[in-house]
Amino acid sequence: GTTKMLQVYQRELVHVLPNYVVVFDRIVPAAGFENAVIKSLFHYPLEAPAVSGDLITETRGAARMFQKIILPTGPTLAWHDEAAEGTDVWRLELRDATTRPGYLFMNVFQASASTVTAMVPTTRVSSKDGAMTGAVIKDPAQQHVIMFSADPNGATPAGSIIYEVGANAPSLHNLFDLAPSTGYRVDVARRDANYVVTVAHRDCERRKLHRRCDVRR
């Protein structure tokens, strides 16, 4: 019908060359639909793929695809065979087990040959204040850190962004949803076996003059 059920629906796609795709969704129900069940749907052809916790593996001939569920934490998964509906497809319905004012869904896909037996280690990462969230893809050639604003409405994080990642390989960091046309200062500090990364507005440093805007912890 014409009833507005969603206040926010935003999808961000990041292709991490050559083999990874990150899908990040924000959903905020409209007034009156706060208790609606929000599901993220994925369709797999012919048969249900192998599932192990938050990892889904699909093999077709010489190709294999892995799907790692990063968000929500503790997801609820349900599989439906659509054969009775006239399509030769299995549908994955992914939902957050908790009712919230807004929802974040994040999935990381890896494309590979069927000879690849396991997805590269992929884990969740968040800034210390929770304003940014994302994943670390631990590709052996180069690790990738992909982070987004954790605000369901996509608001730019305020203040410095501080997060910690492993330091056992070269890494490329991509932070999205930051303020446009704004200079940022990036500092990296070693702590035990990890790196602490601080991303701060340059204008914040100017306002504080001799005081640092970013705090290493």
PyMOL commands that place a pseudoatom at each C-alpha (Angstrom):
pseudoatom trace, name=CA, resn=GLY, resi=1, chain=A, elem=C, hetatm=0, pos=[0.000, 0.000, 0.000]
pseudoatom trace, name=CA, resn=THR, resi=2, chain=A, elem=C, hetatm=0, pos=[0.968, 3.643, 0.432]
pseudoatom trace, name=CA, resn=THR, resi=3, chain=A, elem=C, hetatm=0, pos=[1.680, 3.563, 4.173]
pseudoatom trace, name=CA, resn=LYS, resi=4, chain=A, elem=C, hetatm=0, pos=[5.211, 4.658, 4.992]
pseudoatom trace, name=CA, resn=MET, resi=5, chain=A, elem=C, hetatm=0, pos=[6.773, 1.813, 7.001]
pseudoatom trace, name=CA, resn=LEU, resi=6, chain=A, elem=C, hetatm=0, pos=[10.407, 2.909, 7.051]
pseudoatom trace, name=CA, resn=GLN, resi=7, chain=A, elem=C, hetatm=0, pos=[11.995, 6.172, 8.070]
pseudoatom trace, name=CA, resn=VAL, resi=8, chain=A, elem=C, hetatm=0, pos=[15.482, 5.179, 6.882]
pseudoatom trace, name=CA, resn=TYR, resi=9, chain=A, elem=C, hetatm=0, pos=[16.707, 2.530, 4.473]
pseudoatom trace, name=CA, resn=GLN, resi=10, chain=A, elem=C, hetatm=0, pos=[20.263, 2.952, 3.252]
pseudoatom trace, name=CA, resn=ARG, resi=11, chain=A, elem=C, hetatm=0, pos=[22.586, 0.408, 1.654]
pseudoatom trace, name=CA, resn=GLU, resi=12, chain=A, elem=C, hetatm=0, pos=[26.318, 0.934, 1.255]
pseudoatom trace, name=CA, resn=LEU, resi=13, chain=A, elem=C, hetatm=0, pos=[28.335, -1.420, -0.965]
pseudoatom trace, name=CA, resn=VAL, resi=14, chain=A, elem=C, hetatm=0, pos=[32.123, -1.645, -0.866]
pseudoatom trace, name=CA, resn=HIS, resi=15, chain=A, elem=C, hetatm=0, pos=[34.034, -3.775, -3.382]
pseudoatom trace, name=CA, resn=VAL, resi=16, chain=A, elem=C, hetatm=0, pos=[37.381, -4.657, -1.832]
pseudoatom trace, name=CA, resn=LEU, resi=17, chain=A, elem=C, hetatm=0, pos=[39.457, -5.764, -4.794]
pseudoatom trace, name=CA, resn=PRO, resi=18, chain=A, elem=C, hetatm=0, pos=[39.724, -8.402, -5.931]
pseudoatom trace, name=CA, resn=ASN, resi=19, chain=A, elem=C, hetatm=0, pos=[37.632, -10.901, -3.975]
pseudoatom trace, name=CA, resn=TYR, resi=20, chain=A, elem=C, hetatm=0, pos=[35.488, -9.219, -1.313]
pseudoatom trace, name=CA, resn=VAL, resi=21, chain=A, elem=C, hetatm=0, pos=[32.201, -7.325, -1.192]
pseudoatom trace, name=CA, resn=VAL, resi=22, chain=A, elem=C, hetatm=0, pos=[30.949, -5.622, 1.970]
pseudoatom trace, name=CA, resn=VAL, resi=23, chain=A, elem=C, hetatm=0, pos=[27.211, -4.908, 2.294]
pseudoatom trace, name=CA, resn=PHE, resi=24, chain=A, elem=C, hetatm=0, pos=[26.116, -2.508, 5.046]
pseudoatom trace, name=CA, resn=ASP, resi=25, chain=A, elem=C, hetatm=0, pos=[22.439, -1.696, 5.649]
pseudoatom trace, name=CA, resn=ARG, resi=26, chain=A, elem=C, hetatm=0, pos=[20.704, 0.780, 7.971]
pseudoatom trace, name=CA, resn=ILE, resi=27, chain=A, elem=C, hetatm=0, pos=[17.014, 0.434, 8.711]
pseudoatom trace, name=CA, resn=VAL, resi=28, chain=A, elem=C, hetatm=0, pos=[14.873, 2.651, 10.954]
pseudoatom trace, name=CA, resn=PRO, resi=29, chain=A, elem=C, hetatm=0, pos=[11.135, 1.839, 11.137]
pseudoatom trace, name=CA, resn=ALA, resi=30, chain=A, elem=C, hetatm=0, pos=[8.666, 4.693, 10.765]
pseudoatom trace, name=CA, resn=ALA, resi=31, chain=A, elem=C, hetatm=0, pos=[6.373, 5.768, 13.592]
pseudoatom trace, name=CA, resn=GLY, resi=32, chain=A, elem=C, hetatm=0, pos=[3.816, 3.071, 14.310]
pseudoatom trace, name=CA, resn=PHE, resi=33, chain=A, elem=C, hetatm=0, pos=[6.067, 0.269, 13.075]
pseudoatom trace, name=CA, resn=GLU, resi=34, chain=A, elem=C, hetatm=0, pos=[8.606, 0.268, 15.905]
pseudoatom trace, name=CA, resn=ASN, resi=35, chain=A, elem=C, hetatm=0, pos=[7.759, -3.350, 16.766]
pseudoatom trace, name=CA, resn=ALA, resi=36, chain=A, elem=C, hetatm=0, pos=[7.737, -4.617, 13.210]
pseudoatom trace, name=CA, resn=VAL, resi=37, chain=A, elem=C, hetatm=0, pos=[9.950, -7.618, 12.434]
pseudoatom trace, name=CA, resn=ILE, resi=38, chain=A, elem=C, hetatm=0, pos=[12.835, -6.425, 10.238]
pseudoatom trace, name=CA, resn=LYS, resi=39, chain=A, elem=C, hetatm=0, pos=[14.499, -9.069, 8.069]
pseudoatom trace, name=CA, resn=SER, resi=40, chain=A, elem=C, hetatm=0, pos=[17.421, -9.015, 5.656]
pseudoatom trace, name=CA, resn=LEU, resi=41, chain=A, elem=C, hetatm=0, pos=[16.850, -11.483, 2.813]
pseudoatom trace, name=CA, resn=PHE, resi=42, chain=A, elem=C, hetatm=0, pos=[19.422, -13.371, 0.734]
pseudoatom trace, name=CA, resn=HIS, resi=43, chain=A, elem=C, hetatm=0, pos=[18.625, -15.850, -2.029]
pseudoatom trace, name=CA, resn=TYR, resi=44, chain=A, elem=C, hetatm=0, pos=[20.664, -18.909, -2.960]
pseudoatom trace, name=CA, resn=PRO, resi=45, chain=A, elem=C, hetatm=0, pos=[19.841, -20.992, -6.058]
pseudoatom trace, name=CA, resn=LEU, resi=46, chain=A, elem=C, hetatm=0, pos=[18.835, -24.664, -6.125]
pseudoatom trace, name=CA, resn=GLU, resi=47, chain=A, elem=C, hetatm=0, pos=[19.695, -25.770, -2.594]
pseudoatom trace, name=CA, resn=ALA, resi=48, chain=A, elem=C, hetatm=0, pos=[20.489, -24.449, 0.862]
pseudoatom trace, name=CA, resn=PRO, resi=49, chain=A, elem=C, hetatm=0, pos=[24.212, -23.745, 1.373]
pseudoatom trace, name=CA, resn=ALA, resi=50, chain=A, elem=C, hetatm=0, pos=[26.324, -25.049, 4.238]
pseudoatom trace, name=CA, resn=VAL, resi=51, chain=A, elem=C, hetatm=0, pos=[25.880, -23.054, 7.450]
pseudoatom trace, name=CA, resn=SER, resi=52, chain=A, elem=C, hetatm=0, pos=[28.199, -22.928, 10.457]
pseudoatom trace, name=CA, resn=GLY, resi=53, chain=A, elem=C, hetatm=0, pos=[27.199, -20.298, 13.000]
pseudoatom trace, name=CA, resn=ASP, resi=54, chain=A, elem=C, hetatm=0, pos=[27.521, -16.899, 11.282]
pseudoatom trace, name=CA, resn=LEU, resi=55, chain=A, elem=C, hetatm=0, pos=[29.340, -18.296, 8.215]
pseudoatom trace, name=CA, resn=ILE, resi=56, chain=A, elem=C, hetatm=0, pos=[27.533, -19.457, 5.071]
pseudoatom trace, name=CA, resn=THR, resi=57, chain=A, elem=C, hetatm=0, pos=[29.321, -21.365, 2.297]
pseudoatom trace, name=CA, resn=GLU, resi=58, chain=A, elem=C, hetatm=0, pos=[27.932, -21.853, -1.210]
pseudoatom trace, name=CA, resn=THR, resi=59, chain=A, elem=C, hetatm=0, pos=[29.698, -24.024, -3.825]
pseudoatom trace, name=CA, resn=ARG, resi=60, chain=A, elem=C, hetatm=0, pos=[28.785, -24.112, -7.514]
pseudoatom trace, name=CA, resn=GLY, resi=61, chain=A, elem=C, hetatm=0, pos=[31.083, -26.147, -9.765]
pseudoatom trace, name=CA, resn=ALA, resi=62, chain=A, elem=C, hetatm=0, pos=[34.545, -24.595, -9.670]
pseudoatom trace, name=CA, resn=ALA, resi=63, chain=A, elem=C, hetatm=0, pos=[33.388, -21.539, -7.692]
pseudoatom trace, name=CA, resn=ARG, resi=64, chain=A, elem=C, hetatm=0, pos=[32.768, -20.956, -3.998]
pseudoatom trace, name=CA, resn=MET, resi=65, chain=A, elem=C, hetatm=0, pos=[31.337, -18.014, -2.101]
pseudoatom trace, name=CA, resn=PHE, resi=66, chain=A, elem=C, hetatm=0, pos=[31.519, -17.315, 1.616]
pseudoatom trace, name=CA, resn=GLN, resi=67, chain=A, elem=C, hetatm=0, pos=[29.110, -15.012, 3.478]
pseudoatom trace, name=CA, resn=LYS, resi=68, chain=A, elem=C, hetatm=0, pos=[30.178, -13.813, 6.930]
pseudoatom trace, name=CA, resn=ILE, resi=69, chain=A, elem=C, hetatm=0, pos=[27.500, -12.160, 9.078]
pseudoatom trace, name=CA, resn=ILE, resi=70, chain=A, elem=C, hetatm=0, pos=[29.128, -9.296, 10.995]
pseudoatom trace, name=CA, resn=LEU, resi=71, chain=A, elem=C, hetatm=0, pos=[25.961, -7.555, 12.190]
pseudoatom trace, name=CA, resn=PRO, resi=72, chain=A, elem=C, hetatm=0, pos=[23.675, -8.063, 13.972]
pseudoatom trace, name=CA, resn=THR, resi=73, chain=A, elem=C, hetatm=0, pos=[25.455, -9.810, 16.813]
pseudoatom trace, name=CA, resn=GLY, resi=74, chain=A, elem=C, hetatm=0, pos=[23.780, -13.070, 17.732]
pseudoatom trace, name=CA, resn=PRO, resi=75, chain=A, elem=C, hetatm=0, pos=[21.619, -13.102, 14.575]
pseudoatom trace, name=CA, resn=THR, resi=76, chain=A, elem=C, hetatm=0, pos=[18.569, -15.296, 14.051]
pseudoatom trace, name=CA, resn=LEU, resi=77, chain=A, elem=C, hetatm=0, pos=[18.642, -17.250, 10.767]
pseudoatom trace, name=CA, resn=ALA, resi=78, chain=A, elem=C, hetatm=0, pos=[15.728, -18.984, 9.051]
pseudoatom trace, name=CA, resn=TRP, resi=79, chain=A, elem=C, hetatm=0, pos=[15.823, -20.841, 5.720]
pseudoatom trace, name=CA, resn=HIS, resi=80, chain=A, elem=C, hetatm=0, pos=[12.862, -21.226, 3.352]
pseudoatom trace, name=CA, resn=ASP, resi=81, chain=A, elem=C, hetatm=0, pos=[12.599, -23.387, 0.242]
pseudoatom trace, name=CA, resn=GLU, resi=82, chain=A, elem=C, hetatm=0, pos=[10.726, -21.317, -2.367]
pseudoatom trace, name=CA, resn=ALA, resi=83, chain=A, elem=C, hetatm=0, pos=[9.994, -24.327, -4.606]
pseudoatom trace, name=CA, resn=ALA, resi=84, chain=A, elem=C, hetatm=0, pos=[6.372, -24.265, -3.473]
pseudoatom trace, name=CA, resn=GLU, resi=85, chain=A, elem=C, hetatm=0, pos=[6.224, -20.641, -4.638]
pseudoatom trace, name=CA, resn=GLY, resi=86, chain=A, elem=C, hetatm=0, pos=[7.447, -21.547, -8.109]
pseudoatom trace, name=CA, resn=THR, resi=87, chain=A, elem=C, hetatm=0, pos=[11.108, -20.561, -7.826]
pseudoatom trace, name=CA, resn=ASP, resi=88, chain=A, elem=C, hetatm=0, pos=[14.056, -22.919, -7.464]
pseudoatom trace, name=CA, resn=VAL, resi=89, chain=A, elem=C, hetatm=0, pos=[15.623, -20.835, -4.701]
pseudoatom trace, name=CA, resn=TRP, resi=90, chain=A, elem=C, hetatm=0, pos=[16.431, -21.031, -0.995]
pseudoatom trace, name=CA, resn=ARG, resi=91, chain=A, elem=C, hetatm=0, pos=[15.801, -17.840, 0.926]
pseudoatom trace, name=CA, resn=LEU, resi=92, chain=A, elem=C, hetatm=0, pos=[17.793, -16.849, 3.993]
pseudoatom trace, name=CA, resn=GLU, resi=93, chain=A, elem=C, hetatm=0, pos=[15.920, -14.584, 6.392]
pseudoatom trace, name=CA, resn=LEU, resi=94, chain=A, elem=C, hetatm=0, pos=[18.351, -12.841, 8.705]
pseudoatom trace, name=CA, resn=ARG, resi=95, chain=A, elem=C, hetatm=0, pos=[17.062, -10.812, 11.647]
pseudoatom trace, name=CA, resn=ASP, resi=96, chain=A, elem=C, hetatm=0, pos=[18.193, -9.204, 14.861]
pseudoatom trace, name=CA, resn=ALA, resi=97, chain=A, elem=C, hetatm=0, pos=[17.013, -11.165, 17.883]
pseudoatom trace, name=CA, resn=THR, resi=98, chain=A, elem=C, hetatm=0, pos=[16.372, -7.878, 19.736]
pseudoatom trace, name=CA, resn=THR, resi=99, chain=A, elem=C, hetatm=0, pos=[13.769, -5.202, 18.932]
pseudoatom trace, name=CA, resn=ARG, resi=100, chain=A, elem=C, hetatm=0, pos=[15.562, -1.869, 18.492]
pseudoatom trace, name=CA, resn=PRO, resi=101, chain=A, elem=C, hetatm=0, pos=[14.775, 1.721, 17.371]
pseudoatom trace, name=CA, resn=GLY, resi=102, chain=A, elem=C, hetatm=0, pos=[17.101, 1.151, 14.400]
pseudoatom trace, name=CA, resn=TYR, resi=103, chain=A, elem=C, hetatm=0, pos=[18.914, -1.799, 12.845]
pseudoatom trace, name=CA, resn=LEU, resi=104, chain=A, elem=C, hetatm=0, pos=[22.335, -2.378, 11.309]
pseudoatom trace, name=CA, resn=PHE, resi=105, chain=A, elem=C, hetatm=0, pos=[23.105, -5.316, 9.028]
pseudoatom trace, name=CA, resn=MET, resi=106, chain=A, elem=C, hetatm=0, pos=[26.623, -6.013, 7.771]
pseudoatom trace, name=CA, resn=ASN, resi=107, chain=A, elem=C, hetatm=0, pos=[27.747, -8.951, 5.628]
pseudoatom trace, name=CA, resn=VAL, resi=108, chain=A, elem=C, hetatm=0, pos=[31.124, -9.664, 4.071]
pseudoatom trace, name=CA, resn=PHE, resi=109, chain=A, elem=C, hetatm=0, pos=[31.258, -11.857, 0.949]
pseudoatom trace, name=CA, resn=GLN, resi=110, chain=A, elem=C, hetatm=0, pos=[34.360, -13.590, -0.386]
pseudoatom trace, name=CA, resn=ALA, resi=111, chain=A, elem=C, hetatm=0, pos=[34.462, -15.075, -3.888]
pseudoatom trace, name=CA, resn=SER, resi=112, chain=A, elem=C, hetatm=0, pos=[36.952, -17.869, -4.506]
pseudoatom trace, name=CA, resn=ALA, resi=113, chain=A, elem=C, hetatm=0, pos=[37.621, -21.145, -6.262]
pseudoatom trace, name=CA, resn=SER, resi=114, chain=A, elem=C, hetatm=0, pos=[36.028, -24.289, -4.855]
pseudoatom trace, name=CA, resn=THR, resi=115, chain=A, elem=C, hetatm=0, pos=[39.512, -25.463, -3.869]
pseudoatom trace, name=CA, resn=VAL, resi=116, chain=A, elem=C, hetatm=0, pos=[39.562, -22.754, -1.165]
pseudoatom trace, name=CA, resn=THR, resi=117, chain=A, elem=C, hetatm=0, pos=[38.424, -24.568, 1.948]
pseudoatom trace, name=CA, resn=ALA, resi=118, chain=A, elem=C, hetatm=0, pos=[37.887, -21.632, 4.351]
pseudoatom trace, name=CA, resn=MET, resi=119, chain=A, elem=C, hetatm=0, pos=[37.090, -17.927, 4.319]
pseudoatom trace, name=CA, resn=VAL, resi=120, chain=A, elem=C, hetatm=0, pos=[39.919, -15.685, 5.444]
pseudoatom trace, name=CA, resn=PRO, resi=121, chain=A, elem=C, hetatm=0, pos=[39.477, -14.708, 9.121]
pseudoatom trace, name=CA, resn=THR, resi=122, chain=A, elem=C, hetatm=0, pos=[36.981, -11.835, 9.243]
pseudoatom trace, name=CA, resn=THR, resi=123, chain=A, elem=C, hetatm=0, pos=[36.030, -10.232, 12.546]
pseudoatom trace, name=CA, resn=ARG, resi=124, chain=A, elem=C, hetatm=0, pos=[34.021, -7.299, 13.845]
pseudoatom trace, name=CA, resn=VAL, resi=125, chain=A, elem=C, hetatm=0, pos=[35.773, -4.082, 14.872]
pseudoatom trace, name=CA, resn=SER, resi=126, chain=A, elem=C, hetatm=0, pos=[34.303, -1.023, 16.597]
pseudoatom trace, name=CA, resn=SER, resi=127, chain=A, elem=C, hetatm=0, pos=[35.617, 2.327, 17.747]
pseudoatom trace, name=CA, resn=LYS, resi=128, chain=A, elem=C, hetatm=0, pos=[36.078, 2.739, 21.483]
pseudoatom trace, name=CA, resn=ASP, resi=129, chain=A, elem=C, hetatm=0, pos=[32.993, 4.948, 21.794]
pseudoatom trace, name=CA, resn=GLY, resi=130, chain=A, elem=C, hetatm=0, pos=[30.893, 2.718, 19.525]
pseudoatom trace, name=CA, resn=ALA, resi=131, chain=A, elem=C, hetatm=0, pos=[30.344, 5.476, 16.958]
pseudoatom trace, name=CA, resn=MET, resi=132, chain=A, elem=C, hetatm=0, pos=[31.970, 3.451, 14.152]
pseudoatom trace, name=CA, resn=THR, resi=133, chain=A, elem=C, hetatm=0, pos=[31.575, -0.235, 13.390]
pseudoatom trace, name=CA, resn=GLY, resi=134, chain=A, elem=C, hetatm=0, pos=[32.855, -2.570, 10.733]
pseudoatom trace, name=CA, resn=ALA, resi=135, chain=A, elem=C, hetatm=0, pos=[35.056, -5.530, 9.953]
pseudoatom trace, name=CA, resn=VAL, resi=136, chain=A, elem=C, hetatm=0, pos=[38.686, -6.563, 9.599]
pseudoatom trace, name=CA, resn=ILE, resi=137, chain=A, elem=C, hetatm=0, pos=[39.286, -8.860, 6.620]
pseudoatom trace, name=CA, resn=LYS, resi=138, chain=A, elem=C, hetatm=0, pos=[42.593, -10.625, 7.345]
pseudoatom trace, name=CA, resn=ASP, resi=139, chain=A, elem=C, hetatm=0, pos=[43.699, -11.336, 3.786]
pseudoatom trace, name=CA, resn=PRO, resi=140, chain=A, elem=C, hetatm=0, pos=[47.248, -12.762, 3.949]
pseudoatom trace, name=CA, resn=ALA, resi=141, chain=A, elem=C, hetatm=0, pos=[48.492, -10.351, 1.262]
pseudoatom trace, name=CA, resn=GLN, resi=142, chain=A, elem=C, hetatm=0, pos=[46.938, -7.244, 2.833]
pseudoatom trace, name=CA, resn=GLN, resi=143, chain=A, elem=C, hetatm=0, pos=[44.419, -6.875, 5.613]
pseudoatom trace, name=CA, resn=HIS, resi=144, chain=A, elem=C, hetatm=0, pos=[41.425, -4.592, 5.077]
pseudoatom trace, name=CA, resn=VAL, resi=145, chain=A, elem=C, hetatm=0, pos=[39.610, -2.546, 7.710]
pseudoatom trace, name=CA, resn=ILE, resi=146, chain=A, elem=C, hetatm=0, pos=[36.164, -1.357, 6.581]
pseudoatom trace, name=CA, resn=MET, resi=147, chain=A, elem=C, hetatm=0, pos=[34.194, 0.856, 8.997]
pseudoatom trace, name=CA, resn=PHE, resi=148, chain=A, elem=C, hetatm=0, pos=[30.935, 2.805, 8.866]
pseudoatom trace, name=CA, resn=SER, resi=149, chain=A, elem=C, hetatm=0, pos=[29.066, 5.184, 11.133]
pseudoatom trace, name=CA, resn=ALA, resi=150, chain=A, elem=C, hetatm=0, pos=[27.139, 3.063, 13.651]
pseudoatom trace, name=CA, resn=ASP, resi=151, chain=A, elem=C, hetatm=0, pos=[24.341, 5.629, 13.865]
pseudoatom trace, name=CA, resn=PRO, resi=152, chain=A, elem=C, hetatm=0, pos=[21.164, 4.113, 12.330]
pseudoatom trace, name=CA, resn=ASN, resi=153, chain=A, elem=C, hetatm=0, pos=[20.484, 7.461, 10.648]
pseudoatom trace, name=CA, resn=GLY, resi=154, chain=A, elem=C, hetatm=0, pos=[24.037, 7.668, 9.255]
pseudoatom trace, name=CA, resn=ALA, resi=155, chain=A, elem=C, hetatm=0, pos=[25.142, 10.655, 11.343]
pseudoatom trace, name=CA, resn=THR, resi=156, chain=A, elem=C, hetatm=0, pos=[28.826, 11.567, 11.130]
pseudoatom trace, name=CA, resn=PRO, resi=157, chain=A, elem=C, hetatm=0, pos=[30.685, 10.440, 14.270]
pseudoatom trace, name=CA, resn=ALA, resi=158, chain=A, elem=C, hetatm=0, pos=[31.515, 13.314, 16.611]
pseudoatom trace, name=CA, resn=GLY, resi=159, chain=A, elem=C, hetatm=0, pos=[34.996, 13.738, 18.038]
pseudoatom trace, name=CA, resn=SER, resi=160, chain=A, elem=C, hetatm=0, pos=[37.945, 11.430, 17.497]
pseudoatom trace, name=CA, resn=ILE, resi=161, chain=A, elem=C, hetatm=0, pos=[37.585, 7.895, 16.191]
pseudoatom trace, name=CA, resn=ILE, resi=162, chain=A, elem=C, hetatm=0, pos=[39.805, 5.473, 18.107]
pseudoatom trace, name=CA, resn=TYR, resi=163, chain=A, elem=C, hetatm=0, pos=[39.972, 1.771, 17.323]
pseudoatom trace, name=CA, resn=GLU, resi=164, chain=A, elem=C, hetatm=0, pos=[42.390, -1.109, 17.794]
pseudoatom trace, name=CA, resn=VAL, resi=165, chain=A, elem=C, hetatm=0, pos=[43.405, -3.756, 15.256]
pseudoatom trace, name=CA, resn=GLY, resi=166, chain=A, elem=C, hetatm=0, pos=[46.040, -6.455, 14.964]
pseudoatom trace, name=CA, resn=ALA, resi=167, chain=A, elem=C, hetatm=0, pos=[49.434, -5.513, 13.591]
pseudoatom trace, name=CA, resn=ASN, resi=168, chain=A, elem=C, hetatm=0, pos=[50.699, -8.751, 12.117]
pseudoatom trace, name=CA, resn=ALA, resi=169, chain=A, elem=C, hetatm=0, pos=[50.352, -7.733, 8.435]
pseudoatom trace, name=CA, resn=PRO, resi=170, chain=A, elem=C, hetatm=0, pos=[50.145, -4.670, 6.156]
pseudoatom trace, name=CA, resn=SER, resi=171, chain=A, elem=C, hetatm=0, pos=[46.641, -3.217, 6.222]
pseudoatom trace, name=CA, resn=LEU, resi=172, chain=A, elem=C, hetatm=0, pos=[44.472, -0.769, 4.278]
pseudoatom trace, name=CA, resn=HIS, resi=173, chain=A, elem=C, hetatm=0, pos=[41.815, 1.157, 6.208]
pseudoatom trace, name=CA, resn=ASN, resi=174, chain=A, elem=C, hetatm=0, pos=[38.632, 2.604, 4.691]
pseudoatom trace, name=CA, resn=LEU, resi=175, chain=A, elem=C, hetatm=0, pos=[36.379, 4.695, 6.961]
pseudoatom trace, name=CA, resn=PHE, resi=176, chain=A, elem=C, hetatm=0, pos=[33.056, 5.794, 5.500]
pseudoatom trace, name=CA, resn=ASP, resi=177, chain=A, elem=C, hetatm=0, pos=[30.375, 8.299, 6.574]
pseudoatom trace, name=CA, resn=LEU, resi=178, chain=A, elem=C, hetatm=0, pos=[32.896, 10.893, 7.760]
pseudoatom trace, name=CA, resn=ALA, resi=179, chain=A, elem=C, hetatm=0, pos=[32.370, 14.622, 7.272]
pseudoatom trace, name=CA, resn=PRO, resi=180, chain=A, elem=C, hetatm=0, pos=[32.798, 15.682, 3.612]
pseudoatom trace, name=CA, resn=SER, resi=181, chain=A, elem=C, hetatm=0, pos=[35.420, 18.263, 2.624]
pseudoatom trace, name=CA, resn=THR, resi=182, chain=A, elem=C, hetatm=0, pos=[37.011, 17.934, 6.052]
pseudoatom trace, name=CA, resn=GLY, resi=183, chain=A, elem=C, hetatm=0, pos=[40.648, 17.333, 6.911]
pseudoatom trace, name=CA, resn=TYR, resi=184, chain=A, elem=C, hetatm=0, pos=[41.472, 14.500, 9.310]
pseudoatom trace, name=CA, resn=ARG, resi=185, chain=A, elem=C, hetatm=0, pos=[44.654, 13.660, 11.143]
pseudoatom trace, name=CA, resn=VAL, resi=186, chain=A, elem=C, hetatm=0, pos=[45.576, 9.987, 11.526]
pseudoatom trace, name=CA, resn=ASP, resi=187, chain=A, elem=C, hetatm=0, pos=[47.863, 8.751, 14.299]
pseudoatom trace, name=CA, resn=VAL, resi=188, chain=A, elem=C, hetatm=0, pos=[48.960, 5.174, 14.832]
pseudoatom trace, name=CA, resn=ALA, resi=189, chain=A, elem=C, hetatm=0, pos=[50.443, 3.877, 18.089]
pseudoatom trace, name=CA, resn=ARG, resi=190, chain=A, elem=C, hetatm=0, pos=[51.712, 0.400, 18.918]
pseudoatom trace, name=CA, resn=ARG, resi=191, chain=A, elem=C, hetatm=0, pos=[50.202, -1.334, 21.954]
pseudoatom trace, name=CA, resn=ASP, resi=192, chain=A, elem=C, hetatm=0, pos=[51.393, -4.857, 22.706]
pseudoatom trace, name=CA, resn=ALA, resi=193, chain=A, elem=C, hetatm=0, pos=[50.609, -6.896, 19.572]
pseudoatom trace, name=CA, resn=ASN, resi=194, chain=A, elem=C, hetatm=0, pos=[48.090, -4.373, 18.217]
pseudoatom trace, name=CA, resn=TYR, resi=195, chain=A, elem=C, hetatm=0, pos=[47.871, -0.912, 16.691]
pseudoatom trace, name=CA, resn=VAL, resi=196, chain=A, elem=C, hetatm=0, pos=[45.705, 1.847, 18.142]
pseudoatom trace, name=CA, resn=VAL, resi=197, chain=A, elem=C, hetatm=0, pos=[44.463, 4.065, 15.307]
pseudoatom trace, name=CA, resn=THR, resi=198, chain=A, elem=C, hetatm=0, pos=[43.180, 7.587, 16.045]
pseudoatom trace, name=CA, resn=VAL, resi=199, chain=A, elem=C, hetatm=0, pos=[41.362, 9.659, 13.416]
pseudoatom trace, name=CA, resn=ALA, resi=200, chain=A, elem=C, hetatm=0, pos=[40.685, 13.261, 14.453]
pseudoatom trace, name=CA, resn=HIS, resi=201, chain=A, elem=C, hetatm=0, pos=[39.288, 16.421, 12.841]
pseudoatom trace, name=CA, resn=ARG, resi=202, chain=A, elem=C, hetatm=0, pos=[42.094, 18.836, 11.981]
pseudoatom trace, name=CA, resn=ASP, resi=203, chain=A, elem=C, hetatm=0, pos=[39.893, 21.787, 12.935]
pseudoatom trace, name=CA, resn=CYS, resi=204, chain=A, elem=C, hetatm=0, pos=[39.532, 20.265, 16.402]
pseudoatom trace, name=CA, resn=GLU, resi=205, chain=A, elem=C, hetatm=0, pos=[43.300, 20.469, 16.794]
pseudoatom trace, name=CA, resn=ARG, resi=206, chain=A, elem=C, hetatm=0, pos=[43.255, 24.102, 15.724]
pseudoatom trace, name=CA, resn=ARG, resi=207, chain=A, elem=C, hetatm=0, pos=[40.574, 24.954, 18.290]
pseudoatom trace, name=CA, resn=LYS, resi=208, chain=A, elem=C, hetatm=0, pos=[42.487, 23.359, 21.098]
pseudoatom trace, name=CA, resn=LEU, resi=209, chain=A, elem=C, hetatm=0, pos=[45.753, 24.877, 19.930]
pseudoatom trace, name=CA, resn=HIS, resi=210, chain=A, elem=C, hetatm=0, pos=[48.417, 23.108, 21.955]
pseudoatom trace, name=CA, resn=ARG, resi=211, chain=A, elem=C, hetatm=0, pos=[46.134, 20.413, 23.289]
pseudoatom trace, name=CA, resn=ARG, resi=212, chain=A, elem=C, hetatm=0, pos=[45.730, 17.263, 21.226]
pseudoatom trace, name=CA, resn=CYS, resi=213, chain=A, elem=C, hetatm=0, pos=[42.283, 16.421, 19.965]
pseudoatom trace, name=CA, resn=ASP, resi=214, chain=A, elem=C, hetatm=0, pos=[43.007, 12.703, 19.858]
pseudoatom trace, name=CA, resn=VAL, resi=215, chain=A, elem=C, hetatm=0, pos=[43.836, 10.716, 22.956]
pseudoatom trace, name=CA, resn=ARG, resi=216, chain=A, elem=C, hetatm=0, pos=[46.005, 7.645, 22.766]
pseudoatom trace, name=CA, resn=ARG, resi=217, chain=A, elem=C, hetatm=0, pos=[44.991, 4.931, 25.179]
for i in range(1, 217): cmd.bond("trace and resi %d" % i, "trace and resi %d" % (i + 1))
show_as sticks, trace
zoom trace
